[in-house]
Amino acid sequence: MLDLMQTSSLLQNHVKEGKVIFGVNHKMGDFKQQRPKKLDLVIARPGTAPAGEMSAVTLASLAKTWGILLQPSEQARLDALPEIRRGPVGSVLVALEAKATMTAHQRALPRLYDELNSSHLTVHASSDFAAASAFVMVNVAKEFISPDINKWDLAERPARVSTHRQPRDAQLVIDKVTKIPRRVKPGEEGFDAIGIVVVDCRNDGSPFGVVTGPPSPAPNDDFNYDQMVRRLGHIYDSRFANI
């Protein structure tokens, strides 16, 4: 949300004018078949339901509530942006589905693909002009401490360490994500934008790193995170200028 607002001046103006709100974990049903889907982030026209305490939540306050740590430069950029509020969701304009594959990469592929694919189908069955996007985080660490496997106090008992064949395992996930349908205009099927970020996370308290080299998408790759944000900004500017 922070990056997209910095990319689109039109979105900033819509926020200032109170034309759009954001929603988190928004439960959406497509208009055609009423298939339920919970979307991680949406930008939408305000709904008619009473906002209640929800309207007091802003992007900045949510960052504090959830303990999201920002660098001083990031905090300064957030403070300089118009205040966008969380509210009841009306018509969805932009939707983001976020997924992470941290371990058991190959076993996770069918579910990852199905959950992502159902996301754009639900969004576009509700509104064909809405921009459906996906963010996928892929772990390239050779070892991982899985919380699903280690259901005990690690101070009292050694961890069971999962091992991966890297970068092969991470590349399997990336290759699968790139096969998800994409579209270049309304009326087609697929995501309007997809971003992939590769991380190095052992999940044992050691530093969490963002990988910029292979197998991470190159800066000019359509699946690079920055390219995803730029694409969404362009789509927002071209589709929603007249709301």
N, C-alpha and C positions, 0 to 999 in steps of 0.2 A: 504494500500500500504506500509506504514511504517512497519507494523508488518510482512507482507509477505516477504519483502526484508530482514528483519532480520532473517527470518526462512530459506530462501533458498540462499545458497552461489552461486548456479548456476545462479539464477536470478541476483544476484549482478554482476557476471562476464558478463552476457549478457548485462546488463546496461552499464558496463565499455566499452564493445566492440561495443556499439551502435547498438546492434541487436534488441533491443526492446524499445518501447515507451509506454506511458500510454495515455489513452483517458478518458475524463469525459463527461457524457451525450451523449454518442456515439449512433447515430441513425443507427441501424443495420437492414438489411433485410435478411431473410434466403435465401439461394441459391435455395432451392427447390420451394418455393411458393412466395417468396418476401414479406412475412409478415413483416411490419415495427415494430420495437421495440427500444425504447430508453433505453440504458444500463447505469447505474450510473458510473461504472468504468470498463475499460478494459485494459489488458496488451496485446500488439500486436506487430507484426512485422511492421516496418515502411511502410507506404503506399507510392505511387508514386506521389501523389498530392503535389503541392508546400506547404511547411510548413508555409511560411510567418512568421508572428509575433508569431504563435503558438509555434514554436520551441524555443522561448525565455522563455517560461513558464516551470518552473521546479516544482517538488513536493514541494520543500521548498518555492519557491516564491508564489505558489498557497495558501499555508497555511497562508502566510502573507496577500495576497490579500483578502482572505475570513475571515480573523480575527480569525483563529483557534488557540486557546490558548493551548500551550504545556507546560507541566511541564519541569523544567530545565533538568531533566534526559532524558525526551523524546526528547527535542531539541538537546541534546548532541548526542543521538543515530541517529537522523536524519542527523545532521551535519557530522557524521562519515561514512554515507553511500555514495556510488557513486551517482552522480547527474543524476536522470532520468528525461527526458524531455517529455513534451506533444507534440504530433505530429499527422500527418495524419495517420489514422488507416489502416493497411493492413490486414493481416490474424490475427484474434483474437485468442490468446492463453488462456487467463483467462478472465472471465466476472463475474461481481458482480452486482446483483440487490439488492437494499436496500429499505426496507419498514418499516414504523412505524405505530403502532396502539396505539394511545394515549387516545382515548375516543370512546364512542359508539362501544365498542368492538364486541358485537354480530352482530350488523348491518354491521360491516366492513368485516366480515368473507368471504362472497362469493366473493367480489371484491378482497380481499387480496389473496385468493387462486387462482383465475383466472389470476391475474396479475403475480404472481410468477410462476404459471404453464406455462404460455405462454413464460416466459423468457427462461427457459431451452429448451423448444421446438424450439424457434428461434435460440438460440446459437448452438444447436447441428444439426439443419437443415442447418446451415452455415458450421460448421466444427464439425464432430463427435468427434475429438480428443481434442477439446477445453474443458477447465474445466469451467463448469457453477456453480456458487455459489450464495447463497442468504444470506443476513443479515437482520434479523428481530428484531426490537426494540418494546418491549411491556411495556406499562405503568401499574404499579400496584397501583398507587395512588388512594385513595378513592374519591378524588375530583379533578376536572380539569376545568381550565378557557379556554374554547374553543374560538379561534379567529374566527371561523365560526359563532358562536352564538353571540359573543360580538363585534359587528361591531360599536363600539363607543369608545370615550375617557373614559377610566376607572377612570380617575381623576375627571371626571364630573358626572359620573353615575355609580352606583354599578354594579358589574359583576353578570351575571347569572352563577351559579356554577353547573356544571354537576356532578352527583354523580354516583359511581360505586359500585357494589357488589364485593368486593375483599377479597381474591385472586381469587374468582370464575371467574370473567370476564377475567382476565389475563390468567388463566389456559385454558379457552375456546380457546383463540387465539393460545396458545402454542400447544394444542392438535391438532388444525387444521393444523398448520405448519408441525407437525411431520407426518401428513398423505400425504404430498406432495411427489410425486414419487422421489426416489433417485436411483442412480446407482453406481456400483462398478467398471465398466470397460466400455470403448467405445463399442458402439453397443447396449447398453441398453438405456432405457428412464429414465430421471430424473436428479436431481441435483447431481453434484459430491461432493458438500459440502454445509451444511446449518449451520448457527450460529444464536443463539437467545440470546439477551441481555435484561434483565428485569430492568426497571428503575422506580424510584419514582419521578414523576414530577407533581406538581400542576399547573405549568405554571403561577405563580403569582409573580415571582421574588425570591421566596424562594429557598433554595438549591436544586439542581438537583442531585439525588443520584442513584448510580448503586447498584442494589440488588444482592447479591451473594448467599443468602439463598433461600429456596423454595419460589415461584415456579420457580426460575431460574434454568437452567440445571446445574447439579453437574459438578465439574471439569473434571471428567472422562466420562461425557456424550457426545455422538457423536454430540449433538446440542450445546454444550458449545462453546463460541466464540473462545477460545484458541485452542480447538480441530479442529474447522473449519480451522483456519490459519495453524495449523500443517498439516492437511490433504491436503490443497491446496499446501503447500510447498513440500510435498512428491510427489504429482501428477506432479507438475512442474518439479521436479528433474528427475522423471522417464519417463515422456513423451517428454520432450523438450531438452534433453541433446545434440541432434545432429543438432539443428537449426543453 
